[in-house]
Amino acid sequence: MVSSIFLRMLSAHQILLLVFLTSGFAAEPMRLNLEQTVQAALERNLEFKSKQEELGIAEGRVIRANLLLQHNPELEGDVSNRRLKKPEDGFNRNLPQGGVALTQEFEIGGQPMYRREAAQRNFEKVKFEVGDFQRLLRFRITELFLRLLSTRTKIQQSQQVVDLRNRLYEAAKTRLDAGDIPEVQLTTTEFELNRARSDLITLQREYEELLYRLRTELFVEDDRDIEFTGSLARVSPPRLSPSELLKAALAKRPDLAALERDAKTAESEERLTRAERIPNIRVGPFYERDDKDNIFGGKISIPLPVFDRKQGELREAQARKTRANINYLNLRQSIEKAVRSAYARFALSEKELSLYSDETVKRFDDSLELYQKAYQERQIDLPELILFQNQVIEARLKFFDTLTNYNLSLAELKLQAGIE
C-alpha cells in the first residue's frame, strides 16, 4: 500500500517536471534570419505540403502507364446439364458438361508508347508547378520578412521620437516654471508627445498583423515569440540588362516550363486518343467438355467501331492542346511585360536610394539632439524646434520607406526573372 502511494507520488512528480520542462522549451523564442524563415516555411507550410502531394498523383499515373499490359486477363467458365434421351420409352439421363476460357486484351495501335509519353510529361509539368509554388512562397515569405524588418526599424525610431518628445515636454515644463514660455507651448508639446505615442501604437499594430501572417505561413501553433535577426541593407543587385533578365526568365521560370510541358502532354494525349480509335483485340485459349469429347481451341474478338469512334474524346484532346499552347504564349508575353516593369521599378528605387548616404540616419539623430539641446539652452523657440523635428522625422521615415522599397523591388525583380 505504501509503495503504491509512493509510486503514484513519484509519477505525479515526473509529470509535473515534464510539463515544466516542456513549457520552458516552448517559451524559447524562435530566432530566424531571412533564409532560415524561408526554409522553415518550405518545411512547415501546409499549403506547400498539399501541393507536393500532387507529385504522388502524377507518379501514380506514370506507374500505371508503365505496366506491361493495361488490362488484366479474364477467366471465363460455364457449367451446364445436358439431358440425353434414347428412342426407347422410359430412358433418359443427365450429362454434365462445361468449359473454361482465358482471354487477354492487347493494344495494337501504339497506345502504350503515347500513354507513357503523356504520363511522363504530365509528371514533369506537376514537378514544375510545385517548383513555381515554391518560388512564389519564397517571395511571399521574403516580402513579409522585409516588411517586418522595416516596421521593426520604424518602431525603434518611433520609440526614439517618443523619448525625444517626452524630453521636450519635460523641458517645456521646466521653462514654463521659469516663466520663459506661455502655457500654450506646454500644451503643444504634450499634444506632440501624444501624437508620437499614437504613431508608435499604429506601427506596433501593423507589426502584429504582419507577424500573424508570417506565423500562419510558418504554421507556428504555440505562443512562442519569433525574433528576427538582420536588418534592412543596401543589397547588391544582379548587374543584368533587361534583355538578359528576360532571357533568364524564359529559361528558368518554372511556371513557363510547366505550361510548356502541359502543351506537350496535351499533344501526347491527342495522339493517344487517335491511337485508341483502332480497336483492341482479345485473344485466348478455351477448353470444353462435351459428353465424352474434350475440345481445345482458341478464340479472338474485335469490337467494331460503328458508333463510338472516339469523336468526343478527340475533340476534347484537340481543344486541350490548343488551350495549352495559347496559355503558354500568353504567359511568355506576360513575363516579358512583368520583367521590364519590375526592372523599371527597381531602377527608380535604386536611383531614389542613391540620394541617401550610409550616414543618413546618424546625421538625422545628431541634428535632432543638437536642436533639442539648443531649445533647452533657450537658443531657439518651440515652434522652430517642432518644425525642424517634424521635418527630420519625416525625412527619416522617408529614408526607411525608400530602403524598404529598394529591397522589395529587388526581390520582385528576382521573382519575375526566375533567379535567386
ZIDAZI-V955685 format. One record per backbone hydrogen bond with DSSP energy under -1.0 kcal/mol. CO is the residue of the C=O (numbers start at 0). NH is the residue of the N-H. Records with the same first field share a line. If there is no record, write none. Layout:
CO: NH, NH
This chain:
0: 4
1: 5
2: 6
3: 7
4: 8
5: 9
6: 10
7: 11
8: 12
9: 13
10: 14
11: 15
12: 16
13: 17
14: 18
15: 19
16: 20
17: 21
18: 22
19: 23
20: 24
21: 25
22: 26
24: 27
29: 226
31: 228
32: 36
33: 37
34: 38
35: 39
36: 40
37: 41
38: 42
39: 43
40: 44
44: 48
45: 49
46: 50
47: 51
48: 52
50: 53
51: 54
52: 56
53: 57
54: 58
55: 59
56: 60
57: 61
58: 62
59: 63
60: 64
61: 65
63: 66
73: 102
75: 100
77: 98
79: 96
81: 94
83: 92
87: 90
90: 85
92: 83
94: 81
96: 79
97: 288
98: 77
99: 286
100: 75
102: 73
103: 282
105: 280
109: 113
110: 114
111: 115
112: 116
113: 117
114: 118
115: 119
116: 120
117: 121
118: 122
119: 123
120: 124
121: 125
122: 126
123: 127
124: 128
125: 129
126: 130
127: 131
128: 132
129: 133
130: 134
131: 135
132: 136
133: 137
134: 138
135: 139
136: 140
137: 141
138: 142
139: 143
140: 144
141: 145
142: 146
143: 147
144: 148
145: 149
146: 150
147: 151
148: 152
149: 153
150: 154
151: 155
152: 156
153: 157
154: 158
155: 159
156: 160
157: 161
158: 162
159: 163
160: 164
161: 165
162: 166
163: 167
164: 168
165: 169
166: 170
167: 171
168: 172
169: 173
170: 174
171: 175
172: 176
173: 177
174: 179
175: 178
181: 184
182: 186
183: 187
184: 188
185: 189
186: 190
187: 191
188: 192
189: 193
190: 194
191: 195
192: 196
193: 197
194: 198
195: 199
196: 200
197: 201
198: 202
199: 203
200: 204
201: 205
202: 206
203: 207
204: 208
205: 209
206: 210
207: 211
208: 212
209: 213
210: 214
211: 215
212: 216
213: 217
214: 219
224: 29
226: 31
232: 234
237: 239
240: 244
241: 245
242: 246
243: 247
244: 248
245: 249
246: 250
247: 251
248: 252
252: 256
253: 257
254: 258
255: 259
256: 260
257: 261
258: 262
259: 263
260: 264
261: 265
262: 266
263: 267
264: 268
265: 269
266: 270
267: 271
268: 272
269: 273
270: 274
271: 275
274: 277
280: 105
281: 300
282: 103
283: 298
284: 101
285: 296
286: 99
287: 294
289: 292
292: 289
294: 287
296: 285
298: 283
300: 281
303: 305
309: 313
310: 314
311: 315
312: 316
313: 317
314: 318
315: 319
316: 320
317: 321
318: 322
319: 323
320: 324
321: 325
322: 326
323: 327
324: 328
325: 329
326: 330
327: 331
328: 332
329: 333
330: 334
331: 335
332: 336
333: 337
334: 338
335: 339
336: 340
337: 341
338: 342
339: 343
340: 344
341: 345
342: 346
343: 347
344: 348
345: 349
346: 350
347: 351
348: 352
349: 353
351: 354
352: 355
356: 359
358: 362
359: 363
360: 364
361: 365
362: 366
363: 367
364: 368
365: 369
366: 370
367: 371
368: 372
369: 373
370: 374
371: 375
372: 376
373: 378
374: 377
380: 384
381: 385
382: 386
383: 387
384: 388
385: 389
386: 390
387: 391
388: 392
389: 393
390: 394
391: 395
392: 396
393: 397
394: 398
395: 399
396: 400
397: 401
398: 402
399: 403
400: 404
401: 405
402: 406
403: 407
404: 408
405: 409
406: 410
407: 411
408: 412
409: 413
410: 414
411: 415
412: 416
413: 418
